[in-house]
């Protein structure tokens, strides 16, 4: 039996009601879901920033340059692996040492904003470079590391 106009109107009304119900999700419920999602990387080892080319030996910004260098190098290390990052002209180029494929997540202001593949030699590229504090979470079958937060000038 073919659908009638009344059937279509009833279906449309039911769909509108379903959309309205979805929009009524309490904000506390959404925040709890986001907080729970952040815990999915809890098994990652926290990597410490061990080198920053923009810092002196005392980890404060170096004051010896007449102008800022266009290239910045950062190194985060954990007990199992190292994440080396080079930042130049809007590109964040990374290398996992020892090399292994996987994925790297970019978090900006606690939000996951990008996931990029890490190739078999451990290289990944992220564009553009975040303008706000960020951290990286590298994941592979061999383990994962989570960097400390960093803000670039």
Order of alpha helices (4+ residues) and beta strands (2+ residues): alpha-alpha-beta-beta-beta-beta-beta-beta-beta-beta-beta
